[in-house]
Amino acid sequence: MAGGVSYPVHVVTLGNPAREVPAVGYFGGVHGLERIGSGVVIAYLQSLVMRLQWDSTLHKQLESVRMVFMPIVNPGGMALGTRANPNGVDLMRNAPVEAQDKVPFLVGGQRFSAGLPWYRGPKNKPMEIESQAVCEVVNAELLTRDFSLSVDCHSGFGSSDRIWFPYAHKRAPITHLAEMHALNSIFVQSNSHHRYTIEPQSLQYLAHGDLWDHLYLQSCAQLQRVFLPLTLEMGSWLWVKKNPRQLFSRHGIFNPLIEHRQQRVLRQHQLFLDFLSRAACGHSLWLPGPETRSQQHAQALQDWY
C-alpha cells in the first residue's frame, strides 16, 4: 500500500505446469527506484508472448520448461519512487539471514531507522508482504522441481554488468558450486563475447537479510533438488558517466534516462534471459555428474575463491 492505495503483485506463468519439468523464474522491481530491472523482465516476457503467435520452436520449448515472471515485486515502492517498500523496508535486507562477518555500514543492512536506506525492518517480525509473496511463488513454482533457476534484475552497482550468485551473508562457497560453475561454463562457451562479470556476491560485499540467500538455504533442505538463484546487477555508473546530468535525478542514478540508451539496455540482456530458459530445458546435458562434479568444484574454487 502506498498513499492509501493498494497495488497488486502480478505473477505470469508460461509453459508446462507439470512438476517433472524444470523451471526458471524472472524477477524485477524489488527496489522501486530500479525501474530498468522491471523493464528488462517485461521486455523479455513481451517478446515471448509475441513469438507465441508464430514461433513453433518456442511452443516446443515450453513443453519442456515452466517460466515464471514477477516483474514488479515492489509496486508500492515504484509508485513512490523509493528503493524501499512503503513501510521503508529494503526487501533485499528483509529476510531472516544474518551475515557471519562484518558488513559495510548501512549498506549491509541496518535496523536504526526506516528513514535511512537499507532498513531491514523490525527484529523478529515477519517478512514484509512483498518478500513473503516472492517466497510463496519460489516455493510453489521453483523449489517443487528437481531443477530450477532464477534471475532477479537490479541496477546501480558499478560501471559494468555483473551476475551474482549466493552467498551474500558469508564468504563460504555454496553447496551447488559445481553446478553454478557448469552453468557459467556453458554460458561463456556459447556467448564468447559477453560483457558480464560472473561471481559470488560475497566478493564485493556482505549483507544481512539477503532474500535469495534465504531461499537458497531453504532449497538445500531438499538434497535431491538443485536451485540456482542469480542476480543481474546492471552497472548504472556507466549511464551516469555518459550523461552526468542524471546525477541530479533520483531515478537517473539507477536508470538510463535517454531513450536510445534505455532501448539498448532492454535489448542487450534479452540474450541472457533467453539463455536461462534454454539452460533449464537442457539441464540434464550440462549438470556435472558424480565423475566430474569434484573437478568442477575445484575449478570453481580456483576461479572464484
Secondary structure, DSSP 8 states (H G I E B T S, - for coil): -BTTB------EEEE---TTS-EEEEEE-SSTT-HHHHHHHHHHHHHHHHHTTT-HHHHHHHTS-EEEEE--S-HHHHHHT-SS-TTS--GGG-SS---SS---TTTT-B-S-TTSTTB--STTS---HHHHHHHHHIIIIITTSSEEEEEEEEE-SSSS-EEEES-SS-SS--TTHHHHHHHHHHHHHH-TT---EEEEGGGT---SS-HHHHHHHHHTTSTT-EEEEEEEEE-THHHHHH-GGGGGSTTTTTS--SHHHHHHHHHHTHHHHHHHHHHHHTHHHHS--TTTHHHHHHHHHHHH-
